[in-house]
């Protein structure tokens, strides 16, 4: 069976490394390129302005959590069983594009050049325009850590915990011209424990999401893409709320409910685990 060509879109983190590592172990796909987002809040923001704006918006607590799962992980990956996205790209000789906006001419050319059958996004913070979505010959898929259409947005696990959900989930869906609104192909629910944090829940959900995405890609889409055609964006926006970055007050509320963004022992354990 001919391998399917896959282009992976992500924001480099321990979550995206889990997904990429699973993709690279598959005998049925070939990762031909990686698009890594360097965006912080807005495409026009550089690293310094983006970081300051992000800290101002969410506070030090949430910014520190994201730093640990992204930049600190990239620094510590030589000591971890999990390699960073960039290290995996070098190890497997996969071309990688760092960009604040995949929809630029440079981003479009990179995607076209690698002729993907499948475009798969996970932990990716950019909206793909139709000019990008039309390039893959089979489908553009996204792994989203919630049971869509509930908890669309940037950190669905956090918002689900704020609403006292006892069951989380992950969805693999077709991408369209809005965030997290494309038709869902497959979902899986996951129970959480009192020991879970936003970090450990995301680790589990992205691992499950990678497994689901691989099954979909290896076995073929369950329905024709025409049958899964989504409704216009203006209609879908009415279906459910979109959650943006959490505020300081919401983070205090999460802590008062007994949940944590990240526990250090879980973080160190994740770095050591296979």
C-alpha positions as CSV (number, residue, x, y, z in Angstrom):
1,X,0.0,0.0,0.0
2,X,1.3,3.4,-1.0
3,X,2.1,5.6,2.0
4,X,-0.1,8.8,2.3
5,X,1.9,12.0,2.3
6,X,1.2,14.1,5.4
7,X,2.0,17.7,6.3
8,X,2.0,18.4,10.0
9,X,1.0,21.9,11.4
10,X,1.7,22.7,15.0
11,X,3.1,25.1,17.6
12,X,6.1,23.2,19.0
13,X,5.4,21.8,22.5
14,X,5.4,18.5,24.4
15,X,1.9,17.9,23.1
16,X,2.9,18.3,19.5
17,X,5.9,16.1,20.0
18,X,3.7,13.3,21.2
19,X,1.5,13.6,18.1
20,X,4.5,13.8,15.7
21,X,6.2,10.9,17.3
22,X,3.1,8.8,16.7
23,X,2.9,9.9,13.1
24,X,6.6,9.0,12.5
25,X,6.0,5.5,13.8
26,X,3.2,4.7,11.3
27,X,4.0,2.4,8.4
28,X,1.1,3.9,6.4
29,X,2.1,7.6,6.2
30,X,5.1,9.7,5.3
31,X,5.5,13.0,7.0
32,X,6.8,15.2,4.1
33,X,6.9,18.6,5.8
34,X,6.2,20.4,9.1
35,X,4.8,23.9,9.6
36,X,5.7,25.3,13.0
37,X,3.9,28.4,14.2
38,X,6.0,31.2,15.8
39,X,3.0,33.4,16.4
40,X,2.3,34.9,19.8
41,X,-1.2,36.4,19.8
42,X,-1.0,38.3,16.5
43,X,1.1,37.8,13.3
44,X,2.5,41.3,13.6
45,X,3.9,40.8,17.1
46,X,7.5,39.8,17.5
47,X,8.7,37.5,20.3
48,X,9.2,40.3,22.9
49,X,6.0,42.2,22.2
50,X,4.0,39.0,21.9
51,X,5.3,37.7,25.2
52,X,4.7,40.9,27.1
53,X,1.2,41.2,25.6
54,X,0.4,37.6,26.5
55,X,1.6,38.0,30.1
56,X,-0.5,41.2,30.4
57,X,-3.5,39.4,29.1
58,X,-3.4,36.1,31.1
59,X,-1.0,36.8,33.9
60,X,2.3,35.1,35.0
61,X,0.7,31.9,36.1
62,X,-0.8,30.9,32.7
63,X,2.2,32.3,30.8
64,X,4.6,30.2,33.0
65,X,2.5,27.1,32.3
66,X,2.7,27.6,28.5
67,X,6.4,28.4,28.8
68,X,7.0,25.0,30.4
69,X,5.1,23.0,27.8
70,X,6.6,24.9,24.9
71,X,10.0,26.8,25.2
72,X,11.2,25.1,28.4
73,X,10.4,21.7,26.9
74,X,12.4,22.6,23.8
75,X,15.4,23.5,26.0
76,X,15.1,20.3,28.1
77,X,14.3,17.8,25.3
78,X,17.9,16.5,25.2
79,X,17.3,15.2,28.7
80,X,13.8,13.8,27.8
81,X,12.6,10.7,26.1
82,X,10.5,13.0,24.0
83,X,12.3,15.1,21.3
84,X,11.2,18.5,20.2
85,X,9.5,19.0,16.9
86,X,12.6,20.6,15.5
87,X,14.8,17.8,16.7
88,X,12.5,15.1,15.3
89,X,12.5,17.0,12.0
90,X,16.3,17.0,11.9
91,X,16.5,13.4,12.9
92,X,14.1,12.2,10.2
93,X,15.3,14.8,7.5
94,X,11.9,16.4,7.3
95,X,11.7,20.0,5.9
96,X,10.3,22.4,8.5
97,X,9.0,26.0,8.1
98,X,8.8,28.4,11.0
99,X,6.2,31.0,10.3
100,X,3.9,33.5,11.9
101,X,1.4,33.0,9.1
102,X,1.0,29.9,7.0
103,X,-1.3,31.8,4.6
104,X,1.4,34.0,3.2
105,X,2.9,33.2,-0.2
106,X,5.9,31.6,1.4
107,X,3.7,29.4,3.5
108,X,1.5,28.4,0.5
109,X,4.5,27.6,-1.5
110,X,5.9,25.4,1.2
111,X,2.7,23.4,1.5
112,X,2.3,23.1,-2.3
113,X,6.0,21.9,-2.6
114,X,5.4,19.0,-0.3
115,X,2.2,17.8,-2.1
116,X,0.3,16.5,0.9
117,X,-2.5,14.0,0.7
118,X,-3.4,14.9,4.3
119,X,-2.8,18.1,6.2
120,X,-3.0,17.4,10.0
121,X,-3.0,20.1,12.6
122,X,-2.5,19.7,16.4
123,X,-1.8,22.4,19.0
124,X,-1.8,24.9,16.1
125,X,-2.7,28.5,16.7
126,X,-3.3,29.8,13.1
127,X,-6.5,29.8,11.0
128,X,-6.0,28.2,7.6
129,X,-7.5,30.0,4.7
130,X,-9.2,28.2,1.9
131,X,-6.2,28.6,-0.3
132,X,-4.3,26.3,2.1
133,X,-7.1,24.0,2.9
134,X,-7.6,23.2,-0.8
135,X,-4.1,21.9,-1.3
136,X,-4.2,18.5,0.4
137,X,-5.7,15.9,-2.0
138,X,-7.6,14.0,0.6
139,X,-8.4,16.2,3.6
140,X,-7.2,18.8,6.1
141,X,-7.7,17.4,9.7
142,X,-7.4,18.9,13.2
143,X,-7.0,17.2,16.6
144,X,-9.0,19.3,19.1
145,X,-9.0,18.3,22.8
146,X,-12.7,18.6,23.5
147,X,-15.9,16.9,22.5
148,X,-16.9,19.4,19.8
149,X,-19.0,21.4,19.3
150,X,-18.5,22.0,23.0
151,X,-15.5,24.0,24.1
152,X,-14.2,25.5,20.9
153,X,-11.2,27.7,21.5
154,X,-7.6,28.0,22.6
155,X,-7.6,25.9,25.8
156,X,-10.7,23.6,25.9
157,X,-9.4,21.5,28.8
158,X,-9.2,24.5,31.1
159,X,-12.7,25.7,30.3
160,X,-14.2,22.3,30.6
161,X,-12.7,22.0,34.1
162,X,-14.0,25.4,35.0
163,X,-17.5,24.1,34.2
164,X,-17.0,21.1,36.5
165,X,-16.9,18.6,33.7
166,X,-16.0,15.1,34.9
167,X,-15.5,13.8,31.4
168,X,-13.3,15.4,28.8
169,X,-12.7,14.3,25.2
170,X,-10.9,14.7,21.9
171,X,-12.2,15.2,18.4
172,X,-10.7,14.7,15.0
173,X,-12.5,16.9,12.5
174,X,-12.2,18.4,9.1
175,X,-10.9,21.9,9.0
176,X,-12.8,24.8,7.4
177,X,-12.5,28.6,7.4
178,X,-13.5,29.0,11.1
179,X,-11.8,27.7,14.2
180,X,-13.0,24.3,15.4
181,X,-16.2,24.2,13.3
182,X,-15.5,21.6,10.6
183,X,-17.5,18.3,10.6
184,X,-16.3,15.9,13.3
185,X,-15.2,12.5,12.0
186,X,-14.5,10.8,15.3
187,X,-14.5,11.6,19.0
188,X,-13.4,9.8,22.1
189,X,-14.5,10.6,25.7
190,X,-12.0,10.4,28.6
191,X,-12.7,10.3,32.3
192,X,-10.5,12.5,34.5
193,X,-9.3,12.0,38.1
194,X,-8.9,14.4,41.0
195,X,-5.1,14.1,40.3
196,X,-5.4,15.4,36.8
197,X,-4.3,18.9,35.8
198,X,-4.7,20.8,32.6
199,X,-1.3,19.5,31.6
200,X,-1.9,15.8,32.3
201,X,-5.3,15.9,30.7
202,X,-3.9,17.5,27.5
203,X,-1.2,14.8,27.4
204,X,-3.8,12.1,27.5
205,X,-6.1,13.8,25.0
206,X,-3.4,14.6,22.4
207,X,-2.1,11.0,22.7
208,X,-5.6,9.6,22.1
209,X,-6.2,12.2,19.3
210,X,-3.0,11.0,17.5
211,X,-4.2,7.4,17.7
212,X,-7.6,8.4,16.3
213,X,-6.1,10.4,13.5
214,X,-3.9,7.6,12.5
215,X,-6.8,5.2,12.4
216,X,-8.7,7.6,10.2
217,X,-5.8,8.1,7.8
218,X,-4.8,4.4,7.7
219,X,-8.4,3.1,7.2
220,X,-9.7,5.9,5.1
221,X,-12.3,8.6,5.8
222,X,-15.6,7.0,6.9
223,X,-17.7,9.3,4.7
224,X,-17.2,11.2,1.4
225,X,-15.9,14.7,1.9
226,X,-19.0,16.0,0.0
227,X,-21.2,14.4,2.6
228,X,-19.3,16.1,5.4
229,X,-19.4,19.5,3.8
230,X,-19.9,22.1,6.6
231,X,-22.4,24.9,6.9
232,X,-21.3,28.5,6.3
233,X,-19.2,30.0,9.0
234,X,-21.8,32.6,10.0
235,X,-24.3,29.8,10.8
236,X,-21.8,27.6,12.7
237,X,-20.8,30.5,15.0
238,X,-24.3,30.3,16.5
239,X,-23.9,26.6,17.5
240,X,-21.5,27.2,20.4
241,X,-19.4,29.7,22.2
242,X,-15.7,30.3,21.3
243,X,-13.3,30.6,24.3
244,X,-10.3,32.9,24.0
245,X,-7.4,33.1,26.3
246,X,-8.3,32.7,30.0
247,X,-8.3,35.7,32.3
248,X,-6.6,36.0,35.7
249,X,-10.0,35.7,37.5
250,X,-10.7,32.4,35.6
251,X,-7.3,31.0,36.6
252,X,-8.1,31.9,40.3
253,X,-11.4,30.2,39.9
254,X,-9.7,27.0,38.5
255,X,-7.4,27.0,41.5
256,X,-10.3,27.4,44.0
257,X,-12.0,24.4,42.4
258,X,-8.9,22.3,43.3
259,X,-7.4,22.0,39.8
260,X,-3.9,23.0,38.7
261,X,-2.5,24.0,35.4
262,X,0.6,21.8,36.0
263,X,2.2,19.9,38.8
264,X,6.0,19.7,38.7
265,X,6.1,16.0,39.5
266,X,3.8,15.3,36.6
267,X,5.9,17.5,34.3
268,X,9.2,15.7,35.3
269,X,7.4,12.3,34.9
270,X,6.2,13.2,31.4
271,X,9.8,14.1,30.3
272,X,11.0,10.7,31.5
273,X,8.2,8.6,30.1
274,X,8.3,6.8,26.8
